[in-house]
Amino acid sequence: MTKSLIEFVGGPAHGAKTERPRAATVNVPTPSLGTFAYTMRRCCDADGNVVEVLAPAGREIDRAFLARRGLRN
């Protein structure tokens, strides 16, 4: 079985990918910010398929990222 990779959108880990976490919140340690929290978000592509990303907790997903990927929130 293949593992799903989830992409980080925004924040200090932007662009990195990780295996799909079991928890809805992922804390990423950073040298300057201490711990940076990301939450799992679900978006839809043009065909209605669900695409999951990790975005900074409590913030909107970067609209430029969504537009480039053809996703809607």
C-alpha positions in Angstrom: 0.0 0.0 0.0 1.4 3.4 -0.9 1.5 6.2 1.6 -0.2 9.5 0.9 2.1 12.5 0.9 0.6 15.8 2.2 2.2 19.1 1.3 2.8 22.0 3.7 1.3 25.3 2.4 2.7 28.5 4.0 4.7 29.0 7.1 8.3 27.8 7.7 7.8 24.3 6.2 6.2 25.6 3.0 6.7 23.2 0.1 7.8 20.3 2.2 5.9 17.0 2.1 5.3 14.4 4.7 3.3 11.2 5.1 -0.3 11.8 6.0 -0.4 12.4 9.7 -2.8 10.6 12.0 -3.7 13.7 14.0 -5.3 16.8 12.5 -2.6 19.1 13.9 1.1 18.8 13.3 3.7 20.8 15.2 6.9 21.6 13.3 9.9 22.7 15.4 11.7 25.8 14.0 14.8 27.5 15.3 13.4 31.0 15.3 9.7 30.5 16.1 9.8 27.5 18.5 7.0 25.2 17.5 4.8 26.1 14.5 1.3 24.5 14.3 -0.2 23.3 11.0 -3.7 21.8 10.6 -5.0 19.4 8.0 -7.2 21.1 5.4 -9.3 19.6 2.7 -9.7 21.3 -0.7 -11.4 20.3 -3.9 -10.0 20.2 -7.4 -11.9 21.0 -10.6 -13.3 17.4 -10.8 -14.5 17.5 -7.2 -11.7 15.2 -5.8 -10.6 15.9 -2.3 -7.0 17.2 -1.9 -5.5 17.5 1.6 -2.8 20.0 2.6 -1.3 21.1 5.9 -1.7 24.9 6.4 -0.8 27.2 9.3 -3.3 26.8 12.1 -5.8 29.5 12.4 -5.0 31.1 9.0 -6.5 30.9 5.5 -4.8 28.7 2.9 -2.7 30.8 0.6 -5.0 31.8 -2.3 -2.1 32.0 -4.8 -1.3 28.3 -4.0 -4.9 27.3 -4.5 -5.2 29.2 -7.8 -1.9 27.7 -9.1 -3.1 24.2 -8.3 -6.7 24.7 -9.5 -8.1 24.1 -6.0 -10.9 25.7 -4.1 -11.3 25.9 -0.4 
